[in-house]
């Protein structure tokens, strides 16, 4: 591939924000698993605290994602 094709590929990846979307998808799956762990009838207070920590991180991550975008 020549440099022009590399630039076009980079522009496509940047325009659709593929990597951040994949990271958000994976983090969403982790949050779902943690939610299931915390809502289990046998869950301890430590597990519930861990779930709150993970969900708080999801809030921060989503804020960073929504605050960034294509700079023109």
N, CA, C and O atoms as CSV, one atom per row, in Angstrom:
chain,resi,resn,atom,element,x,y,z
A,1,UNK,N,N,0.849,-1.186,0.000
A,1,UNK,CA,C,0.000,0.000,0.000
A,1,UNK,C,C,0.883,1.234,0.000
A,1,UNK,O,O,1.891,1.305,0.702
A,2,UNK,N,N,0.491,2.166,-0.776
A,2,UNK,CA,C,1.249,3.413,-0.796
A,2,UNK,C,C,0.711,4.368,0.267
A,2,UNK,O,O,-0.290,4.083,0.923
A,3,UNK,N,N,1.378,5.488,0.424
A,3,UNK,CA,C,1.024,6.414,1.505
A,3,UNK,C,C,-0.359,7.024,1.320
A,3,UNK,O,O,-1.023,7.351,2.304
A,4,UNK,N,N,-0.801,7.182,0.086
A,4,UNK,CA,C,-2.138,7.751,-0.150
A,4,UNK,C,C,-3.225,6.810,0.368
A,4,UNK,O,O,-4.214,7.258,0.948
A,5,UNK,N,N,-3.044,5.525,0.161
A,5,UNK,CA,C,-4.017,4.549,0.659
A,5,UNK,C,C,-3.997,4.499,2.181
A,5,UNK,O,O,-5.039,4.334,2.815
A,6,UNK,N,N,-2.818,4.640,2.762
A,6,UNK,CA,C,-2.710,4.675,4.224
A,6,UNK,C,C,-3.446,5.885,4.779
A,6,UNK,O,O,-4.127,5.789,5.800
A,7,UNK,N,N,-3.310,7.016,4.111
A,7,UNK,CA,C,-3.997,8.232,4.560
A,7,UNK,C,C,-5.504,8.073,4.451
A,7,UNK,O,O,-6.237,8.504,5.342
A,8,UNK,N,N,-5.976,7.462,3.376
A,8,UNK,CA,C,-7.411,7.248,3.212
A,8,UNK,C,C,-7.948,6.300,4.289
A,8,UNK,O,O,-9.023,6.530,4.843
A,9,UNK,N,N,-7.201,5.242,4.581
A,9,UNK,CA,C,-7.612,4.310,5.620
A,9,UNK,C,C,-7.646,5.001,6.982
A,9,UNK,O,O,-8.573,4.792,7.765
A,10,UNK,N,N,-6.643,5.819,7.261
A,10,UNK,CA,C,-6.609,6.543,8.529
A,10,UNK,C,C,-7.777,7.519,8.640
A,10,UNK,O,O,-8.341,7.683,9.722
A,11,UNK,N,N,-8.142,8.165,7.546
A,11,UNK,CA,C,-9.276,9.085,7.557
A,11,UNK,C,C,-10.588,8.346,7.794
A,11,UNK,O,O,-11.464,8.850,8.496
A,12,UNK,N,N,-10.730,7.169,7.222
A,12,UNK,CA,C,-11.937,6.367,7.424
A,12,UNK,C,C,-12.043,5.938,8.889
A,12,UNK,O,O,-13.103,6.058,9.504
A,13,UNK,N,N,-10.934,5.437,9.441
A,13,UNK,CA,C,-10.937,5.010,10.844
A,13,UNK,C,C,-11.235,6.191,11.747
A,13,UNK,O,O,-11.974,6.054,12.723
A,14,UNK,N,N,-10.670,7.350,11.434
A,14,UNK,CA,C,-10.904,8.542,12.239
A,14,UNK,C,C,-12.342,9.042,12.089
A,14,UNK,O,O,-12.951,9.468,13.070
A,15,UNK,N,N,-12.877,8.995,10.894
A,15,UNK,CA,C,-14.230,9.508,10.668
A,15,UNK,C,C,-15.283,8.668,11.399
A,15,UNK,O,O,-16.221,9.211,11.983
A,16,UNK,N,N,-15.123,7.364,11.362
A,16,UNK,CA,C,-16.107,6.494,11.999
A,16,UNK,C,C,-15.767,6.184,13.449
A,16,UNK,O,O,-16.558,5.551,14.148
A,17,UNK,N,N,-14.604,6.621,13.907
A,17,UNK,CA,C,-14.155,6.422,15.289
A,17,UNK,C,C,-14.312,4.959,15.688
A,17,UNK,O,O,-14.949,4.635,16.690
A,18,UNK,N,N,-13.722,4.092,14.888
A,18,UNK,CA,C,-13.882,2.652,15.052
A,18,UNK,C,C,-13.298,2.164,16.378
A,18,UNK,O,O,-13.963,1.430,17.109
A,19,UNK,N,N,-12.082,2.556,16.692
A,19,UNK,CA,C,-11.413,2.061,17.900
A,19,UNK,C,C,-12.152,2.491,19.162
A,19,UNK,O,O,-12.404,1.644,20.019
A,20,UNK,N,N,-12.515,3.778,19.323
A,20,UNK,CA,C,-13.259,4.135,20.534
A,20,UNK,C,C,-14.599,3.411,20.647
A,20,UNK,O,O,-15.024,3.068,21.750
A,21,UNK,N,N,-15.257,3.180,19.534
A,21,UNK,CA,C,-16.538,2.476,19.580
A,21,UNK,C,C,-16.360,1.021,20.000
A,21,UNK,O,O,-17.176,0.486,20.752
A,22,UNK,N,N,-15.304,0.382,19.522
A,22,UNK,CA,C,-15.037,-0.996,19.947
A,22,UNK,C,C,-14.691,-1.051,21.435
A,22,UNK,O,O,-15.127,-1.960,22.141
A,23,UNK,N,N,-13.909,-0.084,21.911
A,23,UNK,CA,C,-13.572,-0.044,23.328
A,23,UNK,C,C,-14.817,0.171,24.177
A,23,UNK,O,O,-14.963,-0.449,25.231
A,24,UNK,N,N,-15.711,1.039,23.733
A,24,UNK,CA,C,-16.958,1.258,24.471
A,24,UNK,C,C,-17.825,0.006,24.479
A,24,UNK,O,O,-18.465,-0.300,25.485
A,25,UNK,N,N,-17.851,-0.708,23.383
A,25,UNK,CA,C,-18.619,-1.949,23.323
A,25,UNK,C,C,-18.068,-2.968,24.319
A,25,UNK,O,O,-18.828,-3.592,25.060
A,26,UNK,N,N,-16.741,-3.134,24.335
A,26,UNK,CA,C,-16.144,-4.085,25.278
A,26,UNK,C,C,-16.371,-3.642,26.724
A,26,UNK,O,O,-16.639,-4.472,27.593
A,27,UNK,N,N,-16.265,-2.340,26.982
A,27,UNK,CA,C,-16.484,-1.849,28.335
A,27,UNK,C,C,-17.942,-2.039,28.744
A,27,UNK,O,O,-18.232,-2.308,29.909
A,28,UNK,N,N,-18.846,-1.902,27.799
A,28,UNK,CA,C,-20.253,-2.155,28.086
A,28,UNK,C,C,-20.498,-3.598,28.482
A,28,UNK,O,O,-21.296,-3.875,29.378
A,29,UNK,N,N,-19.814,-4.516,27.816
A,29,UNK,CA,C,-19.938,-5.929,28.177
A,29,UNK,C,C,-19.395,-6.185,29.582
A,29,UNK,O,O,-19.975,-6.956,30.347
A,30,UNK,N,N,-18.288,-5.541,29.914
A,30,UNK,CA,C,-17.734,-5.677,31.267
A,30,UNK,C,C,-18.720,-5.123,32.291
A,30,UNK,O,O,-18.947,-5.735,33.334
A,31,UNK,N,N,-19.303,-3.965,31.993
A,31,UNK,CA,C,-20.270,-3.371,32.917
A,31,UNK,C,C,-21.477,-4.276,33.113
A,31,UNK,O,O,-21.994,-4.384,34.225
A,32,UNK,N,N,-21.928,-4.921,32.056
A,32,UNK,CA,C,-23.059,-5.840,32.170
A,32,UNK,C,C,-22.700,-7.016,33.082
A,32,UNK,O,O,-23.491,-7.409,33.940
A,33,UNK,N,N,-21.497,-7.573,32.889
A,33,UNK,CA,C,-21.068,-8.686,33.742
A,33,UNK,C,C,-20.971,-8.257,35.199
A,33,UNK,O,O,-21.370,-8.996,36.098
A,34,UNK,N,N,-20.444,-7.067,35.429
A,34,UNK,CA,C,-20.311,-6.580,36.800
A,34,UNK,C,C,-21.688,-6.322,37.397
A,34,UNK,O,O,-21.908,-6.576,38.581
A,35,UNK,N,N,-22.614,-5.819,36.590
A,35,UNK,CA,C,-23.986,-5.596,37.061
A,35,UNK,C,C,-24.615,-6.926,37.491
A,35,UNK,O,O,-25.280,-6.998,38.525
A,36,UNK,N,N,-24.404,-7.962,36.703
A,36,UNK,CA,C,-24.933,-9.276,37.061
A,36,UNK,C,C,-24.311,-9.774,38.356
A,36,UNK,O,O,-24.988,-10.396,39.174
A,37,UNK,N,N,-23.025,-9.504,38.544
A,37,UNK,CA,C,-22.339,-9.896,39.770
A,37,UNK,C,C,-22.912,-9.166,40.978
A,37,UNK,O,O,-23.119,-9.769,42.031
A,38,UNK,N,N,-23.169,-7.871,40.828
A,38,UNK,CA,C,-23.629,-7.060,41.960
A,38,UNK,C,C,-25.083,-7.328,42.317
A,38,UNK,O,O,-25.473,-7.160,43.473
A,39,UNK,N,N,-25.889,-7.739,41.350
A,39,UNK,CA,C,-27.305,-7.974,41.627
A,39,UNK,C,C,-27.600,-9.429,41.995
A,39,UNK,O,O,-28.753,-9.798,42.214
A,40,UNK,N,N,-26.571,-10.235,42.059
A,40,UNK,CA,C,-26.725,-11.617,42.488
A,40,UNK,C,C,-27.207,-11.623,43.943
A,40,UNK,O,O,-26.697,-10.855,44.758
A,41,UNK,N,N,-28.175,-12.471,44.281
A,41,UNK,CA,C,-28.687,-12.473,45.661
A,41,UNK,C,C,-27.615,-12.712,46.723
A,41,UNK,O,O,-27.777,-12.276,47.863
A,42,UNK,N,N,-26.540,-13.385,46.378
A,42,UNK,CA,C,-25.485,-13.657,47.345
A,42,UNK,C,C,-24.349,-12.641,47.300
A,42,UNK,O,O,-23.279,-12.885,47.858
A,43,UNK,N,N,-24.569,-11.512,46.646
A,43,UNK,CA,C,-23.502,-10.523,46.487
A,43,UNK,C,C,-23.162,-9.874,47.827
A,43,UNK,O,O,-24.036,-9.591,48.646
A,44,UNK,N,N,-21.892,-9.654,48.019
A,44,UNK,CA,C,-21.438,-9.002,49.244
A,44,UNK,C,C,-21.360,-7.498,49.035
A,44,UNK,O,O,-21.514,-7.007,47.917
A,45,UNK,N,N,-21.119,-6.774,50.116
A,45,UNK,CA,C,-20.993,-5.315,50.022
A,45,UNK,C,C,-19.764,-4.940,49.184
A,45,UNK,O,O,-19.781,-3.935,48.473
A,46,UNK,N,N,-18.707,-5.741,49.267
A,46,UNK,CA,C,-17.508,-5.479,48.482
A,46,UNK,C,C,-17.801,-5.606,46.990
A,46,UNK,O,O,-17.320,-4.797,46.197
A,47,UNK,N,N,-18.571,-6.596,46.605
A,47,UNK,CA,C,-18.925,-6.763,45.203
A,47,UNK,C,C,-19.776,-5.592,44.711
A,47,UNK,O,O,-19.597,-5.114,43.590
A,48,UNK,N,N,-20.693,-5.139,45.547
A,48,UNK,CA,C,-21.528,-3.992,45.164
A,48,UNK,C,C,-20.678,-2.734,45.028
A,48,UNK,O,O,-20.909,-1.932,44.123
A,49,UNK,N,N,-19.697,-2.547,45.912
A,49,UNK,CA,C,-18.803,-1.396,45.818
A,49,UNK,C,C,-17.968,-1.460,44.548
A,49,UNK,O,O,-17.751,-0.443,43.890
A,50,UNK,N,N,-17.501,-2.653,44.204
A,50,UNK,CA,C,-16.739,-2.828,42.970
A,50,UNK,C,C,-17.593,-2.476,41.757
A,50,UNK,O,O,-17.111,-1.841,40.819
A,51,UNK,N,N,-18.847,-2.881,41.774
A,51,UNK,CA,C,-19.745,-2.564,40.664
A,51,UNK,C,C,-19.938,-1.054,40.545
A,51,UNK,O,O,-19.955,-0.523,39.435
A,52,UNK,N,N,-20.081,-0.361,41.661
A,52,UNK,CA,C,-20.221,1.099,41.617
A,52,UNK,C,C,-18.971,1.744,41.053
A,52,UNK,O,O,-19.062,2.719,40.307
A,53,UNK,N,N,-17.807,1.217,41.395
A,53,UNK,CA,C,-16.547,1.735,40.877
A,53,UNK,C,C,-16.473,1.565,39.360
A,53,UNK,O,O,-16.080,2.492,38.651
A,54,UNK,N,N,-16.848,0.391,38.863
A,54,UNK,CA,C,-16.819,0.125,37.420
A,54,UNK,C,C,-17.813,1.028,36.692
A,54,UNK,O,O,-17.487,1.571,35.636
A,55,UNK,N,N,-19.020,1.196,37.237
A,55,UNK,CA,C,-20.014,2.053,36.593
A,55,UNK,C,C,-19.574,3.511,36.628
A,55,UNK,O,O,-19.855,4.257,35.690
A,56,UNK,N,N,-18.896,3.930,37.682
A,56,UNK,CA,C,-18.357,5.289,37.727
A,56,UNK,C,C,-17.313,5.507,36.652
A,56,UNK,O,O,-17.255,6.568,36.029
A,57,UNK,N,N,-16.486,4.489,36.441
A,57,UNK,CA,C,-15.506,4.560,35.358
A,57,UNK,C,C,-16.175,4.635,34.002
A,57,UNK,O,O,-15.683,5.313,33.100
A,58,UNK,N,N,-17.292,3.946,33.852
A,58,UNK,CA,C,-18.029,4.007,32.582
A,58,UNK,C,C,-18.537,5.418,32.329
A,58,UNK,O,O,-18.561,5.876,31.187
A,59,UNK,N,N,-18.941,6.104,33.380
A,59,UNK,CA,C,-19.421,7.478,33.230
A,59,UNK,C,C,-18.297,8.383,32.755
A,59,UNK,O,O,-18.485,9.203,31.856
A,60,UNK,N,N,-17.142,8.231,33.358
A,60,UNK,CA,C,-15.986,9.043,32.958
A,60,UNK,C,C,-15.586,8.724,31.529
A,60,UNK,O,O,-15.344,9.633,30.735
A,61,UNK,N,N,-15.516,7.449,31.194
A,61,UNK,CA,C,-15.128,7.021,29.845
A,61,UNK,C,C,-16.100,7.590,28.799
A,61,UNK,O,O,-15.676,8.084,27.754
A,62,UNK,N,N,-17.392,7.515,29.088
A,62,UNK,CA,C,-18.381,8.033,28.142
A,62,UNK,C,C,-18.274,9.547,28.016
A,62,UNK,O,O,-18.468,10.093,26.930
A,63,UNK,N,N,-17.966,10.230,29.119
A,63,UNK,CA,C,-17.781,11.681,29.057
A,63,UNK,C,C,-16.611,12.063,28.166
A,63,UNK,O,O,-16.706,13.008,27.383
A,64,UNK,N,N,-15.508,11.332,28.280
A,64,UNK,CA,C,-14.364,11.601,27.406
A,64,UNK,C,C,-14.711,11.317,25.953
A,64,UNK,O,O,-14.342,12.079,25.060
A,65,UNK,N,N,-15.418,10.226,25.719
A,65,UNK,CA,C,-15.788,9.869,24.348
A,65,UNK,C,C,-16.711,10.905,23.735
A,65,UNK,O,O,-16.537,11.297,22.581
A,66,UNK,N,N,-17.703,11.352,24.514
A,66,UNK,CA,C,-18.658,12.337,23.978
A,66,UNK,C,C,-18.013,13.706,23.819
A,66,UNK,O,O,-18.432,14.485,22.962
A,67,UNK,N,N,-17.006,14.015,24.622
A,67,UNK,CA,C,-16.359,15.315,24.552
A,67,UNK,C,C,-15.343,15.441,23.429
A,67,UNK,O,O,-14.881,16.542,23.129
A,68,UNK,N,N,-14.996,14.338,22.817
A,68,UNK,CA,C,-14.032,14.379,21.710
A,68,UNK,C,C,-14.784,14.183,20.409
A,68,UNK,O,O,-15.930,13.733,20.393
A,69,UNK,N,N,-14.144,14.517,19.364
A,69,UNK,CA,C,-14.781,14.324,18.068
A,69,UNK,C,C,-13.876,14.834,16.973
A,69,UNK,O,O,-12.727,15.207,17.211
A,70,UNK,N,N,-14.403,14.842,15.794
A,70,UNK,CA,C,-13.634,15.322,14.663
A,70,UNK,C,C,-13.354,16.817,14.784
A,70,UNK,O,O,-14.272,17.628,14.894
A,71,UNK,N,N,-12.100,17.155,14.762
A,71,UNK,CA,C,-11.708,18.560,14.820
A,71,UNK,C,C,-11.519,19.057,13.396
A,71,UNK,O,O,-10.729,18.500,12.634
A,72,UNK,N,N,-12.225,20.075,13.054
A,72,UNK,CA,C,-12.143,20.601,11.683
A,72,UNK,C,C,-11.405,21.909,11.679
A,72,UNK,O,O,-11.228,22.515,10.623
